[in-house]
Amino acid sequence: MAISTTKLNTFLMLKLPAAYFTGVRTTYLDHEKCIVKVRHRWINQNPFRSMFWAVQGMAAELATGALVMNKIRDRKKNISMLVLKNNASFSKKAKGKVTFTCTEGHKIDEAINKAITSGEGETVWLNAIGMDENGDEVSNFNFQWTLKLKS
């Protein structure tokens, strides 16, 4: 059974309530792309009246991680996933609705194939870009995911 946006948002509410209560929501997911949106509100703002960087990070991580979870589910293998490293850059105050998009599903396929073939852990860097309602980039996140076949 495929992972849907509704299932992901329910998962957030039950397992990641900080993301859910700050307004992080998955709006689109297929095998190559995931879109996550979050609106600047009082609950997720910093003292400078823009969206707190950690909320942006939760949304960006979900955009990459949901793709990884979807790919693992498709393979029907017992594969662990974990963020090993991340980095981010911020170019503009995040206000209004910010949309994080990851379009790198093909990279995950390659890493999973290597992990299954070798039996060793593999890593893959995935990028999620945050854009505001005007189409301006507000932040850019990179996450290095580790993928390993469980025995």
C-alpha positions as CSV (number, residue, x, y, z in Angstrom):
1,M,0.0,0.0,0.0
2,A,1.4,3.4,-1.0
3,I,2.1,6.2,1.4
4,S,-0.4,9.0,0.8
5,T,-0.3,12.7,1.9
6,T,-3.2,12.0,4.3
7,K,-1.3,9.1,5.9
8,L,1.9,11.3,6.2
9,N,0.0,14.1,7.9
10,T,-1.7,11.7,10.3
11,F,1.8,10.2,11.0
12,L,3.0,13.8,11.8
13,M,0.1,14.3,14.3
14,L,0.8,11.0,16.1
15,K,4.6,10.7,15.9
16,L,6.0,14.2,15.2
17,P,3.6,16.5,17.0
18,A,6.0,19.5,16.9
19,A,5.9,19.4,13.1
20,Y,2.1,19.0,13.1
21,F,1.3,21.8,15.5
22,T,3.6,24.2,13.7
23,G,1.6,23.6,10.5
24,V,3.9,21.4,8.5
25,R,1.8,19.5,5.9
26,T,2.6,17.2,3.0
27,T,0.6,18.3,-0.1
28,Y,2.0,16.1,-2.9
29,L,4.0,12.8,-3.1
30,D,4.9,10.6,-6.0
31,H,8.0,8.5,-6.8
32,E,10.1,11.4,-7.9
33,K,8.8,14.5,-6.0
34,C,7.5,15.5,-2.6
35,I,6.0,18.9,-1.7
36,V,5.6,20.1,1.9
37,K,4.0,23.4,2.8
38,V,4.0,25.4,6.0
39,R,2.5,28.8,6.7
40,H,4.1,31.4,8.9
41,R,2.0,31.8,12.0
42,W,2.5,32.9,15.6
43,I,3.2,29.3,16.8
44,N,6.2,28.9,14.4
45,Q,7.7,32.4,14.3
46,N,11.1,33.6,15.6
47,P,11.6,36.9,17.4
48,F,12.2,38.6,14.1
49,R,8.6,37.9,12.9
50,S,9.5,35.3,10.3
51,M,9.4,31.5,10.3
52,F,11.8,29.9,12.8
53,W,14.6,28.0,11.0
54,A,13.8,24.8,12.7
55,V,10.3,24.7,11.4
56,Q,11.7,25.2,7.9
57,G,14.1,22.3,8.6
58,M,11.2,20.0,9.7
59,A,9.3,20.8,6.5
60,A,12.5,20.3,4.3
61,E,13.4,17.1,6.1
62,L,9.9,15.7,5.6
63,A,10.1,16.6,1.9
64,T,13.2,14.4,1.5
65,G,12.3,11.8,4.1
66,A,8.8,11.1,2.7
67,L,10.4,10.2,-0.7
68,V,12.8,7.9,1.1
69,M,10.0,6.2,3.0
70,N,7.9,5.8,-0.1
71,K,10.8,4.2,-2.0
72,I,11.6,1.8,0.9
73,R,7.9,0.8,1.0
74,D,7.9,0.1,-2.7
75,R,10.9,-2.2,-2.4
76,K,9.2,-4.3,0.3
77,K,12.6,-4.7,2.1
78,N,13.5,-4.1,5.7
79,I,15.7,-1.0,5.2
80,S,16.6,1.5,7.9
81,M,16.9,5.2,7.2
82,L,18.5,8.0,9.3
83,V,19.8,11.5,8.7
84,L,23.6,11.5,9.0
85,K,24.3,15.1,8.1
86,N,22.5,18.2,7.0
87,N,23.3,21.8,6.0
88,A,21.1,24.8,5.1
89,S,21.3,28.3,3.7
90,F,18.8,31.1,4.2
91,S,18.4,33.8,1.7
92,K,15.2,35.7,2.7
93,K,12.8,36.0,5.6
94,A,10.3,33.2,5.5
95,K,6.8,34.7,5.6
96,G,3.4,33.6,4.3
97,K,3.2,30.2,2.9
98,V,6.5,28.4,2.2
99,T,6.7,25.4,-0.1
100,F,9.5,22.9,0.2
101,T,10.1,20.6,-2.8
102,C,12.4,17.7,-3.3
103,T,12.6,16.2,-6.8
104,E,15.4,13.7,-6.4
105,G,13.6,10.3,-6.1
106,H,16.0,8.8,-8.7
107,K,18.9,9.3,-6.4
108,I,17.1,7.2,-3.7
109,D,16.6,4.3,-6.2
110,E,20.3,4.2,-6.9
111,A,21.2,4.2,-3.1
112,I,18.7,1.5,-2.3
113,N,19.9,-0.7,-5.1
114,K,23.5,-0.4,-3.9
115,A,22.5,-1.1,-0.3
116,I,20.5,-4.2,-1.3
117,T,23.3,-5.5,-3.6
118,S,26.2,-4.9,-1.3
119,G,24.5,-5.5,2.0
120,E,26.4,-2.4,3.3
121,G,25.0,1.0,4.3
122,E,24.7,3.6,1.6
123,T,24.3,7.4,1.8
124,V,22.4,9.8,-0.5
125,W,22.3,13.6,-0.4
126,L,18.8,15.0,-1.0
127,N,17.9,18.7,-1.5
128,A,14.7,20.5,-0.6
129,I,14.3,24.1,-1.6
130,G,11.9,26.5,0.2
131,M,10.1,29.0,-1.9
132,D,7.7,31.7,-0.7
133,E,4.4,32.7,-2.4
134,N,6.2,35.1,-4.7
135,G,8.4,32.4,-6.0
136,D,11.5,33.6,-4.2
137,E,13.8,31.1,-2.6
138,V,13.9,31.6,1.2
139,S,16.0,28.5,2.2
140,N,17.8,25.6,0.8
141,F,18.3,22.4,2.8
142,N,20.5,19.3,2.1
143,F,20.1,16.1,4.1
144,Q,22.5,13.1,3.9
145,W,20.4,10.0,4.5
146,T,21.9,6.6,5.4
147,L,20.1,3.5,4.1
148,K,21.0,0.0,5.3
149,L,19.4,-3.4,4.7
150,K,18.4,-4.8,8.1
151,S,19.3,-8.4,8.7
